[in-house]
């Protein structure tokens, strides 16, 4: 028999082959304490890519089937219908497979903090906000981002409660599978994977557009290759490489945004030589709103795309040593990121850049080589800072591209381990990397070579449409899963004191977040079917605009109906919900007493800091 994990010497040191006597067991072998020749670098490199069956995104315990059989005898089947046993989907086995994560917990607290505060700041803020400003005006830009930000804060609070209580590796679809409908969980898993698969070429295309700021005649394919190789290389270093890269990228983005806010205030009050006081001039002329209420609704999908990836803090928490302490702090920093980096920065953009500026990124434009952040600095006549800001944008693009490969590869591997995707995607090597999933996610980056097309703006529009609105489905599913979890939790006689982390927004926040998500879907349907100046467009143009606004809806519906007809699943009732499998058991009374004792010794400034951050 192989050595136990508790046999330290037997696991660390090699074994003397001649120390095994006739009829003796494996553990009777004598360890070899002599120095051995370490393997060569090339051998270690090749060996690292080999499969390690003990490291999987979700565990494969041989006792799982026994546990599932015992659970089936205790509880009636909740998913199978008559005549559907041939394709029966065992939700309890799926819960068991996602109960414990075998991912290496190599992300430290500082990694999680930076992922939360600056992880997904990319083209949605620096580049796509220019188009949102042109379509809706500065007031619509501010209102839409504030609306999505409030909704997302409620969503992240609900996600934090679920993530601490039920650690999930790879995909948020497990919450939908457990608390809503397995077919909806299947659709949400593939929806989330598709969101990040499409995000990679989108970010690289945006990077190639930004590069042309210095020289419009450059071949974009060269820089697409450079960015793609860099993103793949970072992810091949594993989760620790991803965490370290995001830590550095986030620091650069945070410094840049704070610096722009300070500079924007100076520019607005006329603090540069030759520049006069601007104030709210551009809110009066050309105006605060553009295209009326439809212009405001048109900005929603761009704002949703800009905030996409905020939920990665829940995904990263599954690979953190102590998520109960790290996750609440990270969630508080999400609030400051929404307030400071989006609302304040975009408010200044609306003050410094008029929405009728011809350099803004508008649909179908092939000359979009600068972001509104760069335009604001150019309008002030500063020569060096526009180039510096473009470098920051390139780093932000590389950061979000890095996150896209990380998020999509972990989601695909988890779906494969839950029998919701081809099994080959669950291949995990000895360094804990889902290699096949990383290869699939990286290959999607080849679509970025479309950046050399003359109609690159059209390509950018389609990619934004696919990855933008799909975030609304992911967030609404998280809110709805939290609502139903709380209902089942109370029905089983549990109190909120038993939860290691409680959403500050409560169930009301989840209802509010779900309602806001539905409003965004309704608004986008209206804008998609009857866009601005719809009476002046042809039938083909109207059809194209509708799918640009509502691309994610048919994708989700197709995945949901296909799985539902195949597996014959049904909506999970509250009485049938499993709120025990995989739930983290914390000794809360002792932990709370220790934390209260620790807080009593804090100075006042530290209490205020911990409350805010």
N, C-alpha and C positions, 0 to 999 in steps of 0.2 A: 504494500500500500504506500502511496506517496506520503511524504512528511507533512505533518500538520503545520498550519500557519503559526502555531505557537512554538514549534521547534526551531528556535532562532538559529542555532548553529547549523542544523541540517538544511536550512534554507540559504544561509549565507555562504558556507564553505562547501567546496566540492567533496565528493565521496570517494573513499578508497574502494576500488572495485574488488580487490582481493580480501576485503574485510567482511565479505558476506559469506557466512558459513552455510553448509547444507541445511535447509529447513529453517533458516533464520528469517526474521522479518526485515523490512526495509529500515526500520528505525534502529536495528542493531548494527548498521554499518557505522564505521568510524569516520568522522570528518577528517579531511586532509587539510592540515594547517600550513603546509609549505606554501611559499610564494609561487604563484602561477603566472605564466606569461599572459598579459592582457591581450585581447583580440585586437587586430589591426583596425584602423579607422574605417576602411572600406568594408570590412566584415561586420563591424558594429552598425554601419549605415544600412547595409543590406538586411541585416538581421532585424533592424527596427521596423522594416516594412512588412515583416511576416505576421501572420495572424496570431493573435493571442486569445485563445478561447475563453480565458478567465476575465477578460476586460471587454465589457459590452456596454452599450448605452443604457440598456435596461437588463437586469439579471435574468439568467436562464437557470432557475433552480429546479432540479428534478422533483422536488416536493410540491411544486406549484400545482401540478395536475392533481395530486392527492388532495391538496387543500381545496382546489376548485370542486372536486367531486364531493368532498365533505360539505362544502357550502351549498352545493346543488341539492343535497339531501335535506339540508336544514331549511332552505328557502326554495320556493317554487320558481321555475324559470320565468324571468321577467321580460325576455326579449323574443323568444321563439313563438311563432304562430303555428297553427295547425298546418301540417304539410310542408313546413319549412325547415325541418331538422337537417336536411342535407347541407344547408348553408348557414347553420346556426352560428352566430357570433357570440362567444362567451365573454361577456363584459366583466365578469368576476376574474377570469384569467387575465384579461387585459389590465385590470386594477392591480393584480398581484405582480404582473411583469413591470409595472411602472411604480411599484411601491418603494423600491430602494434604488438609488443611483450608484453605479460603479464608476462614474467619472471621477478622475483625480481632482481632489479638492485643493487645487494649487492657486486659486484666486484669493488674494489677500484683501483685507478691508479697503486698502487704498485703491486697488483695482476696481472694486465694486463702486466706490464713491465716484471715481472718474468716469466709469461707464454710465452711471446714473446722471451725472451732471453735464457730461459733454459727449456721450457716446454716439448719439445719432444726429448731432449737428452737422449738416452737410449741405447738399445742393438744395434741399427744401427751404433752408433759411437763406443761404448765400446767393443762389441762382434763381430758383423757381419763384421766390418772393417778388422778383422783378415782373414776371408775368401777372402775378396776382395783383400787384400794384397797378399795372396798366389796365387790367380788366375791371377792377372794382374801385380803384381810388384808395387814398390813404385811410379813410375812415372804415371802409369795408375790409381793408387789410387788417386793421387793428381789431375790429369787432370779430372777424372770422377766426383769427388766431387766438383771441381771448376766449371765444366760445369753445373752440376745440381744446384749448388748454385747460379750462375748467372741467370739461367732460373727461379729459384724460387723467386729471388728478384724481377724480373719483374712481376711475378705472384702475389706476395703479394702486390705490389704497385697497381695493377689493382683491387685486392680484397679490398684494403683499400678504394679506390674511390667508389666502388659499395656498400660496407658495410656502409659507412657514408651516402651515398645518399639514399640507400634502406636498412633499418634495417631488417634483416632476422633472425628468431629464428630457430635453430635446423638444418638446412640443406642448403648447397650451391646449391642444385638442383633448388631452386627457380629462380636463375639467368638464368639457362638453360631453365626452363619452360617459363619464361617471354620473353627472348630475342632470343631463338633458336627454340626449339621444345618441347612441353610438354612431349612427350614420351622420349625424350633424358633427360629431367629433371627427369622423373621417374627413368630412368636407372641410372642417376648420384646420385640420392638420395639413392637408394639401394646399389649402388657401394660404396658410402662413408660410409654407415652404415655397410656394409659387411667388409670394410677395418678395421674399429675399432672393430667389433665383433671378427674378427680373431686375431687382435693385442693382445687382452688380454691373451689368452692361449699362444701365442708366447712369450710374455714377462715373463710369469710365468715359462715356460719351460726354458727360458734363465736363470732365477733366480735359478732354481734347478740345472742347469749345473754349475753355478758359485759357489753354495754351496759346490759342490763336490770338490772344490779346497782344502778345509781343510780336508775332509775325503771322499774319493771316494766310500766308502762302505755304506754311509748313504742312507736311504730310501727317495727317492725324494718326495714321496706322502705326507710325513709329512710336508715338506716345501711348497709344492703346496697348501695344506690346509691353512697354516698360511698366505701365501701371498694373497690367494683368499679372506679369511675372512677380512684381513686388507683393501683390495681395496673396497670391498662391504661396509664395515663399514664407510669408508671415504665418499663414495657417498651417503650414507643414511643421512649424515649431511647436504645435500643440496648443493647449489651452493657456499655458503659461506665456508662450510667445504672444498669443492674442491679448492677454491681459497687460503685458508690459507695453506692447505697441499702443493699445488704447490709452494706457496711462499717459504716455508721452504725447500722443495726438490730442487727447483731451486738454492737457495743460496748455498746449499751443493754441487751441481754439478758444479756450477760456480767456487767456491773456489777450488774444486778438479782439474778441468781442468786447471785453471790458475796455480795451484801448480805444476801440471805435466809438463806444458810448461816450467816453470822455471827450474824444475828438469831435463827435457829433454835437455835443453841447456847446463846445467852443465855436464850431462853425456856425451854429444856429444863432448865437448871440453876437456874431460878427467879431470874433476874437482873433482873426487872422489878418495880416496886412492886405489891404485892398478889398476885403470882404465886408459887406454891410450886414446889418441886423436882418435876419430872415423871419424868425418867429413863425407864425401860422400863415405866411403868405400863400404857400401852395395849397393850403386847405381852403383858401378863398378863391384863388385863381391858379389853376383851372377848376378847383373845387375839391370837396372832401369825398364825394361819391361819384362814381362813374357807372353808367348803365343801370342806375337805380337798384331796386331790390334784387333783380336778376344778377347784377354785377356782384352783389354781396354773396348770393348763393353760389355763384361760379367760383368764388375763392375758397369755398369749403373743402373741395377735393384737394386743392394745392396745400391748404393748411394741414389736412390729414396726412398727406404725404410728408410734409415737413416734420411732423411729430412721430412718424412711423419709426419704430425701433426703441421707443421709450420703454416698452414692455420687456426689452432685453435684460433689464435689471432683475426681473423675476427669473429669466432663464439662467443668468449668471449666478443667481443666488444658490442654485442647486449645486454649484461647484465652489461654494465658499465654505470655509471652515465653520463659521458660526453665523448662519444667516439670521438667527433670532436677534442678534445684536446689530449686525451689519445692515440688514434689510430696512428696518425702520429709519435709520439714518439716511440711507440712500433714497428712500421715498421722500423724506423731507427735502432733500436736495433736488428732487425732481420739481418740486414746487418753485424753488428758487431759479432753476433753469428755465421753467416756463415764464416766470415773471421777468427775470433779468435779461436772459439771452434772446427771448422771442418778443415779448411785449414791449420792453423798453427799446430794444434795438430797432424793431420795426416801426415803432412810433417815431423814432428819430429819422428813419428812412423816409417816412411819409412827410416829414418836415423839410428834408433836404433835397428830395427828388420829386419833381412833378410827374403825375401819371402819364402825361403826354410826351415825355422825353422819348425821342426816336431810338435811343440806344437800348431801351428796355427789351427784355426777352418777351416777344409776343408770339402767338401760335403761327407756325409756318415760316418764321423768319430764319434765314440762313446766316445772318450777320450778327447773331447774338454771341458776342465774344466777351462781355463784361457783365458783372452782377450789379445790382443797385448799390451795394456797398462801395464798389469801385467807382461808380458814377458819382456818388456823393462826394468822394474825395477828389475826383477829377474836376467837379464843378467848383471846388474851392481853389483850384490852381496849384495843388500840391503835386510835385513831379515824382517823388520817390515812393510815396505811400501806396499809390495804386498797384504798383508791381509787388510790393510787400503783401498787400491784401490778396492779390491773385495767388501768391505762394501759399497763404493761409487756406485759401479755397481749395487748392490742390491737395493740401494735407487733409482737409476735411473730407474731400472726396475719397482719398485713400483710406481714411478711417471708416467711413460708412461702407465702402467696398469690402474692407476687412470684416466688419460686422455682418455683412450680408453672407459671406461664405461661411462664417462661424454659425450663424443662426440657421441657414438652410441646411447645412451638412448635419448638424445635430438633430434637426427636425426630421430629415429624411431617414437618418439612422434609427431614430426612435420609432418612426412609423413602420419601418421594416421589422423591428423587434416585436411590434404589436400585431404583426401579420396584416398590416394595412399598406404595405409597399413591398416590392421585390426584395427577397431575402439578401441578395448580394449587397444591398445598400447598408446592411448591418455589419459589414466587414470592419473590424477594429484591429489595428496592428498592435505591436508590443509596446508602443509609446502612447497608446490610448487615443490614437487618431482614427476617426472613421474615414479611411482613405478613399473608398469608392464614392461615398457621399461628397467628400471634398472634391474629387475629380469631376463628378457630375455638376456640382455647383460652380466650379471653376470653368468648366466648358461652356457654361452659359455666357461667360464673359466674352466669348468669341463674337457674340452679336454686336459688341461694341465697335467692330470694324465697319459697321454701317455708318459710322460717323463721317466717312468720306463722301457719303451721298450728298447731292446738292440739296435734298429735302431732309436734312438732318433734324430740322425742327419738328417735322411730322413724326419721325421716329421717336424723338424725345416726348412728344405728346402721347403717343401710344404707350410708351413704357411708364410714364407717370400715371396714366389711366389704369393700367393693370395693377400696379403696386400701390397706388394711392387709396382707392376706395376699399380695397381688400382689408385695410387696417380697420375700417369701421366695423366689418363683420367680426374681426378678431376681438376688438374691444367690447362690442355689444355682447358677444358670447361670454366673455369674462364676467361682465356685470350680471348677466342672467344666471350664470353658474353660481356666482356668489349669493344671489338672492335665494336660489333654491337650496343651496348648502345651508344657509342660515335657517331656512324653514325646516329642513330635515333635522338640523342640529337641535332646534327647540322641541321638535316633535319627539325626539328620543330622550328628552328630559335633561339635556345638557344646558349649562349656563355659559354666558360669555366669559366668565372668570376662568373657565377651563381652556380658553384659547390663548396660545402663547403670544399672539399678536392680533390686535383687533383694528379693523379699519376705522380711522378717525372720522370718516364720512358715514359709517354705519350702512345699514341696508338702504336708508334714504339716499345716500350718495350713489349706490348701485342703481337704484330706480332712476335717479336723475341722469346718471351716465347713460343708461340704456335708452331713456327717452330722448336725450340729446343725439345719440347715435341714429335713432329712428328718424328724427327730424332732418339730419344730414342726408340720409338716404332719400327721403321724400323730396327735399330741396334739390338734390342732384337729379332726381327723375324729372322734375319740372324743368330744370335748366337743360337737361339732355334732350327732352322731347320738344320743348319750345325755347330755344336759346335766344340770346339777344339778336334782334333783327332777323328772326326766323322767317318772316314773311318775304324776305328778300333773298332767301337761299333756295337752292334746288333741292329736289327730293333726295338725291344721293348725298348732298352735303349735310342735310338734316339727319340722314341715317348714320353717316360717319360721326357726326357730333354726338348723337345719342350713345353710340358704343364707346366713344371716347370718355363720356361721363359715367357710363354704367357698365363698363367692361367686366368688373369683378362679379356682378350679380349673376350672369349666365354661367360663369365658371363655378361659382359655389352651388348653384342649382343643379348643374350637371353632375358634379361629384356627389351631392347629397342623394339625388334620385337614383343614380346608378347603384350606390351602396345599399340604399334602402330596399330596392327591388331585388338585389342579389342576396342580401343577408336577412331580409324580412324583419328588420328591427322595429321597435316601437318606442314611444316616448316613455321615459322612466318615471314611475310614480314616486312621490315623496316617501311612501312607506317602503319602497323597494331600494332606495338609495343606499349605497355602501359608504358609510362615513367612518369606518374603522380601519379598513385595509390601507396600510401605508401611512397612517396618521402618526405624526411625531409625538412621542410621549415625553413631555418635559416635567420635571419635578418643580412645578410652578411655585408652590408656597415657599420652598427654600430659596429659589432663585429670586423671587420678588422681595423676600426679606433681606437677602444679601444686597440687592440693588438699592433698596430703600435705605439701608445702613450706609451704603457708599455715597448716596446722594446727600445725606445729612452732613457729610464732611466736605462737600463742595463749596467753594466761594460763590458769591452771588453772580458774578460774571459768567462762571461756568454753567450755572443753572439756566441762565438766559440763553447762552450759546447752545446748550443741549436741547432746549425747548425749540429753538429756531432751526437748528441744524442737526 
